[in-house]
């Protein structure tokens, strides 16, 4: 049965089918709307582009991809209010990394779907959980764009699925 908004209108989820069955939060809705753009870019990175510079001065494409993997994996744990280790820098770009990134991104969205993930303060980072979820979203969007620029790919701007407004970004419904 569709849920009713406070004004009595039906709310239809814009979530892709892979997220069906999960509860939803504004954070998970935003991540679900942003994820396909970055996933498309990550899948489009060719092996011969891994050493190209990026708009992030300290990163080449390989470094930025590894950072983005760290973000989608570590922020799953941060959603559950678990400590993460940022100092470890594993190389995520082994066999099958292009196929693993969408799986980990799906897990990121699912991790932030439970409303309890937005309650309280992150024990590891000392910031409100809502801020932590926003950091994951920011990294996903900004670094997706960075990778697109570095590799000459288009980056679909958030015109469909996300809307910017005076109080931040929200998902279209």
GIQUI-V478117 format. One record per helix or strand of 3 or more residues. SS is the DSSP state (H for helix, E for strand). FROM is the first residue (numbers start at 1). TO is the last residue. If there is no record, write none. Layout:
ss=SS from=FROM to=TO
ss=SS from=FROM to=TO
This chain:
ss=H from=17 to=19
ss=H from=26 to=43
ss=H from=47 to=49
ss=H from=61 to=79
ss=H from=97 to=111
ss=H from=115 to=118
ss=H from=129 to=151
ss=E from=162 to=165
ss=E from=168 to=171
